[in-house]
């Protein structure tokens, strides 16, 4: 097959992105599809769930993502409205462009919305980052993960534990393929391009001397509604971050949801110290540079748990659970919940040199996307042959 063209009757692979954490997963996949022989044609659909410069445009540039072929421009709304809008606007795309399959990544609302439209139109659904489970149904992402996996035809996993989760939910083993972690493909291919942390602070108008502390510096991100929407959780979290900053300076890249809540709840004073640099959401290359140079990461993000494991930087995850257990078992991640005492203890351990150093999990080697291209190409061609028979 290698020298041949992609069959003309097999439509493009519709690749869906919607929100920030999708972009670093899709970039290596698109590159692998175009490098594959025969080249696999794609149609990049952006739902517009994230839309502004900080959450979207800068990441497209950093990750060298092509301009989307289609932008559904759904924007922000309640979960129901956002999901419904994506579905309404995505359906005509399938009718008009007749893709061979729809490839979705991760667990955001756009992931589920596009998967649901596709399965009802008999277009195969391909899910990258399948089978991760926090077992916490209060997380909107957990619902998106469980439902997307139920209707996906081909499921690519990042760690071996995902297969057991899927089989427990009745997903047939032959639909699942362990390929490794595409987000780490992005990290490894961009590592050399990462921006210097000092330059990032300087551009944000903050004295980079903050980073010269003998104990190093910590990187903070927080955006989960369960952590940032109520004063009862956000206030103690910000208070303990302020305490921590007296031991080690912090660079806090603040999500728009968190910024809005800090303002609404009048908590800005807690962050007003020269030991905490509050930055807007960062570009990919800025964040990569900040992470690579950090002494520790304090975050409730899914992606940062994996990126800090890949970089060997201890990560204290401000959540009660994780859908990415390998980052705890093999990587540098520790769950500290939002208990100030556990956060203090975790930081103390890292600063006294007993933080986790971890090891790199299997197949987090920069080759996950080429594995997907090889498997998906064979799978689509075999499906086509079966249908023609
Ligand atoms: C979404 C994902 C979450 C992911 C996160 C990364 C779901 C259910 N959640 O959550 O899994 O970790 O993205 O950021 O899909 N906003 C902007 N500019 C933007 C986009 C959003 O200012 O470009 C603000 C809006 O005020 C919006 C709020 O951020 O209301 C939340 O955005 P939304 O996409 O609803 O969810 P996230 O919290 O970002």
Boltz pocket constraint, residues with backbone or C-beta under 6 A from the ligand:
constraints:
  - pocket:
      binder: B
      contacts: [[A, 19], [A, 20], [A, 21], [A, 49], [A, 50], [A, 51], [A, 52], [A, 55], [A, 56], [A, 76], [A, 77], [A, 107], [A, 108], [A, 109], [A, 110], [A, 140], [A, 141], [A, 223], [A, 255], [A, 256], [A, 257], [A, 302]]
      max_distance: 6.0
